[in-house]
Structures are given as structure tokens and as C-alpha cells.
């Protein structure tokens, strides 16, 4: 059974930092491309950051310079380090693992940036 389990969300003040983790099981982790998505109420889901099986990374413009995606192939985990958080970063965050026609999703985790 494939599982992606996110952790590390919560409430943080503007300007603060959080690191999200997503641990995968049941897949050959090293061949999958990985992504972090977010969705706020009433808004479309957007791809925040991605990292390929080869380690190439990409970010949506709004988080460039603030967020860092990484992967640990030994621990089957992807991370999203979020710095200088803004209220507009508030959303449910989801990790995804994708290879060819296969795609797997985590349950999602809340991030709230507020004073």
C-alpha cells in the first residue's frame, strides 16, 4: 500500500519559518518526481515547488527565495522549508509523488500564517 504522510504544519507568525515533511512508503522513491501543492479556500490548487528524480527544482514565483524543496532518498522523504512566511501563504499543503501515469497524494496539512 502506498502512503504519503505529511507533518510539520501549524500556526506561525508572519516572518516566521516552518518545515514540512512528507514521508513516502510503498513506492520506489528514487524514480519519482515530487511536488508540494497548496490550496486556500475558494482558490485553485497551485504547485508551489517541485523536485525531479534527478534533483532539479522549480518554484512558483511567489515563493522564490523564501521556500526550499529537498529530498532524502535514503529516508524516502521530501521537505519544504518555508522562511519569511506571509499571510498569503496560509493554505492546506499537499505532497505528491509522480512517475509516468502513477500519481500519489498525501492527506494534506494546514499552514496558517497570522499574528
Secondary structure, 3 states (H helix, E strand, C coil): CCEEEEECCEEECCCCCEEEEEEEECCCHHHCEEEEEEECCCCCCEEEEEECCCCCEEECHHHCCCEEEEEECCCCEEEEEECCCCHHHCEEEEEEEEECCEEEECCCEEEEECC
